[in-house]
Amino acid sequence: MLPLPARAELRRLLTGLDAEFRSRTLHDPDPSHWVDWSGNPYRWWHRRLYEGV
């Protein structure tokens, strides 16, 4: 729904932030942590391990 220039800028910003987050976290190897109580999968950023959790 964003105008093309704003959409491109947001995508560029989020791509960099996603890369930074991935570089500072690890994939959670335990599949039981990948879904909520109803069996719906969590988003990819909830399936990462990072300090403080």
Phi, psi and omega per residue, in radians:
M1 nan -0.257 3.132
L2 -1.328 2.635 3.005
P3 -1.066 2.660 -3.046
L4 -0.921 -0.823 -3.141
P5 -1.088 -0.714 3.131
A6 -1.182 -0.686 3.118
R7 -1.083 -0.769 3.139
A8 -1.131 -0.723 3.133
E9 -1.139 -0.756 3.117
L10 -1.109 -0.755 3.112
R11 -1.068 -0.733 3.132
R12 -1.107 -0.753 3.131
L13 -1.129 -0.848 -3.102
L14 -1.176 -0.603 3.101
T15 -1.060 -0.767 3.106
G16 -1.144 -0.741 3.127
L17 -1.162 -0.714 3.094
D18 -1.078 -0.740 3.135
A19 -1.118 -0.721 3.106
E20 -1.102 -0.774 3.128
F21 -1.094 -0.778 3.121
R22 -1.107 -0.614 -3.125
S23 -1.255 -0.388 -3.108
R24 -1.762 0.015 -3.110
T25 -2.274 2.962 3.095
L26 -2.132 2.635 3.052
H27 -1.143 2.323 3.097
D28 -1.375 1.986 -3.076
P29 -1.329 -0.146 -3.083
D30 -1.577 1.857 -3.086
P31 -1.095 -0.323 3.122
S32 -1.195 -0.312 3.106
H33 -1.561 0.002 -3.038
W34 -1.589 -0.176 -3.095
V35 -2.267 2.671 3.094
D36 -1.478 -3.084 -3.056
W37 -1.058 -0.431 -3.137
S38 -1.608 0.003 3.130
G39 1.606 0.017 3.104
N40 -1.372 2.360 -3.115
P41 -1.224 2.486 3.029
Y42 -1.320 2.776 3.040
R43 -1.138 2.806 -3.040
W44 -1.013 -0.599 -3.077
W45 -1.280 -0.286 3.051
H46 -1.495 -0.146 -3.126
R47 -1.817 0.448 3.130
R48 -1.964 2.613 3.061
L49 -1.811 2.323 3.082
Y50 -2.599 2.780 -3.064
E51 -1.044 2.436 3.099
G52 1.743 -0.022 3.140
V53 -1.956 nan nan
